[in-house]
Amino acid sequence: MKISFQYINDDNGNAKTVQLPIAEWEKVLLYLKKSEQGLKLKSDLKIALKQVESLMKSKKKETLTDFLHEL
């Protein structure tokens, strides 16, 4: 993603602020939102796979109905 932006420097030439057009900011926010959703999905899948692994190792067999009631 290419974004046009501009640094605002203090009197000593140190970058203190970044300025970008609203349209670019909205692109950044959309990108972050999609990234967060992807990370959440990845985390949820890891948890689900661990639960499946645990259930497969368990001697107690659970019915689908019991499983759905836990949700």
N, C-alpha and C positions, 0 to 999 in steps of 0.2 A: 504494500500500500504506500503510495507516494503522497506525501502531505507537504504543502507549502506552509512555511512558518518563518517567523522572524524573531531573533533574539533582541531583547532590550538590555543594554549594558549600563552599569553605573558609571560614575565619573572616572573610575580607575580601569574601565574596560572589562570588568567582570560581568559575565552574563547573569542577570538577576531574574529575568522574566522571559517567557516564550509567548508570542502572540500569533494567533492563527485565525483565519476566517471562520465564521460560524459554520459554514458548510463543511469545512475540514474537521472542525470539532465534532460535528454530528457523525462524520465518518469514523472518527476515533471512538466515540461512544458506542456506535454500532459494532465495531470490531471488538471492543472490550466485552460487550454484552454477549456476543457470539462465543468469544473465548471462555467467558465464565460459564456459559451453558455447556460448552464442550467439556470443561474441567469437571463440572458437576456430574455430567453423564458418565464420564470416565470413573469418577469416584463411586458413583452409585453402582456401576457395573462391577467394580472391584469388590464392593461389599456383597453384591449378589452372588458373585462367584465364590467368595469365601463361605457364604451361607450354604450354597449348593455343595461345596466340598465337605462342609461340616455335616450336612444331612446325609451325604453319601457314606461318610465314615460312621455315622450314628447307627446303632443297632435298632433304635426305635424308628419305625416307619410312620410317616405322617401322611394323612390323607390330604387330598387337594382342598377339601372343605375346611379342615383344620388350619391348613396353611393360609387360606383366604381370610379366615376369621381373625388371624393375627394381624392382618393389614389394617 
